[in-house]
């Protein structure tokens, strides 16, 4: 397999875990707050996904590089300071280049600091591994989170607003599903997505045992 040859066996396993086996939302149930709150429009989901992915990668590089220098007693505080620094960078970038999206995301950009995906990977993986594998783990988790967020937002925006990336895709007679513009709509879609994911995972497990 080409990807396995490019990344190596360990790198391939790291990416596979982040994208499938240890999916941050479907497997671990992390990052659900933002998935429910800002996934009503695709542009918001793309911005949040890109922001979280950037912070994940930057944090992975920083922590895995300095892991031998970080005292265990203050590691959590260190994580917070590093993550907060990169989150501020994301916030300043959005304020400067996309104030509309920044306003739509509101406090949820700042809450990336406490995003369990980033804190969890910092503690469980970045602190234990070298830069290369930490970056692969960050990319795979960031992409898994972003793709989930975008998939939910596509359904919500089309059904709730009749648009896709702000472009009308439904006829004028279409009756909008107001519930899809609110958190309960996202909760319903996320529940279906997790159910499908768990079902597929269980079937694969049964097939492998057989």
N, C-alpha and C positions, 0 to 999 in steps of 0.2 A: 504494500500500500504506500502511495507516494507520500502522504502526510507522515506516516510512521518513519519513512526513510529520512525525511527532512528534519523531523524533530527528535528522532531517536526514540527508543522504546520507552524510556522514562518520561520524556517530554510528551509523547503521544498519550501515555496513560494519564498524565497530569491534565492535558486538554480534555480528554474523554471524561474524566471525573468532573471537571468544572462545567462542561456543557451538558452532560447527561446524568451520570451516576450520583453526583453531589450537586445537582442543579440548585442554585441558591434559593429559588422560590419554591419549586416543586418538591425538592427533596428535603430542604432544610427549613422552609417556611420563613425565610428572611427577606427583608426589603418590601414587605407587603404594604406597609403604610403608604409609601409613595406610589405603589402600584394601584392602590385604590383612589388616591387623592388627585394625581395629576395626569392620569392616563385617559382623560376625556377627549384629548386632541393629540393627533400624531406628532405635531411639531413639539409639543410639550414633552411627550415621551422620548422623542429623539434627543432633545436637549438634556433631559434628566439622565438618560442612558449614557450619553456621551460624557456627561459630567462625572457620573459614578465610575465609568470605565477609566477615565483619565486619572481620577483620584486613586483608584485601585492600582493602576500601573505605576504611578509616581510613588505611592506608598510602598509598593513592593520593592522598587529599586532602592529607596531610602532605607527601609528597615532591614532588608536582606544584606545590604552593604554594611550597615552599622551593627548588625545583630550581635557580634562578639563584643561590642563596646557598650551595649545597653544593659544597665544593671537590672536584674530580674525584679527587684523591689519597686522600681519606678517605670517598668515597661509599659503599663497601661497609660500612665500620664504621658509618656513619650509618644505612644501611638496617637493619642489625642492631639498633641501639639503638632505632630507631622501631618496628620489628616486635616486638621483645622487650617494649616497653612495652605494646603493645596485647594481646599474648599473655598477659601477666601479668593484664591486666584480664579477659580471658576466663576464665583459670584461677580468679581470685578470684570471678567471677560463678558459675561452676559449683560451686565449693566452698560458696558461700553458699546457692544456690537448688536445686542438684541434686547433692548429695554422692554419690549412688549412681552417676550417670552419670560424675561426675568420677573416681570410683574405678575404674569400668570402663574409661575411656579411659586412665587411668594416665599414663605419661610421654609419650604421644603428643600431648597438648595442648601441653606444653612444646616438643615437636619441631616445632610449627608455625613456630617461629622460623627453623628451617632448611629449611622447606618450599620446594622449588625453584620452585613456582608463584609464590609471593609474591616471592621474590628475583628470579626471572626477569622478572616483569612490572615490578618496580621498576626494574630495569636497562634493559630493552628498551623500556618504554612510559612509565611514570610520569615518569621523568627527562627524557623527550623531549617530553611533551605537557602541555597545560593541564588544569586540574582537571576540567572537564566530560567530556572524552573519556577521561581517566584513570579517572574513577568508572564510566563506562559499561564500560570494559574490565574493571575490577575486578568489577563486578556480573556481567557475562557469563561471566567465567572462574570466579567463585565459584559461580554457578548450574550451570554445566556440570560442575564438580567435584562439587557436592552431589547433583545428579540422578544422576550415575553411581554415587556412593557409596550412595545410597538404593536405587537399582534393584538393585544387587548384594546389599545387605543384606536386601531383601525376599525374594529367592530363598533366601539363606542361612538366614534365620531360619525361614522356612516349612519348608524341607526339613530343616534341622538341629535345630530345636527344636519344630516343629509349631505355632508361634505366630506372631502378627503384632502387633507393639507389645505383647507380653506376653499377648495374648488367644489362647486356643487356637482354631485353625482347622482342625485335622486330627482325624480320629476316634481313639479310644483305641487302636485296633488298629494305628495307623500306626507303622511302624518308622523311627525317625529316622536320617537320614544323618549320622553323626557327623563324617565328613570335611568337611561343610559348616560345621561350627562351628570349624574350624581353618584356618590360612593356606592350605594346599594347595587347599581348596575355593574360596577366594576367587581364588587364582591361576588355577584352571581357568575360573571364570566370567569373570574379567577377560580372559583370553586369547580366549574366545569373543566377548566384547563388542568387543574390539579388531579381531578378524578380521572381524566383521560390519561394523564402522565402515569399515575399510579397503576392503572389498569394495564397499560403497555409494559411497564416495568415488571409487574407480577407475571404477565404472560411470558416475557423473556426469561424470567427466573425459572418458571416451570419448564420451559423448553430446554433450558441449559441443564437442568437436573435430569430431565428425561433422556 
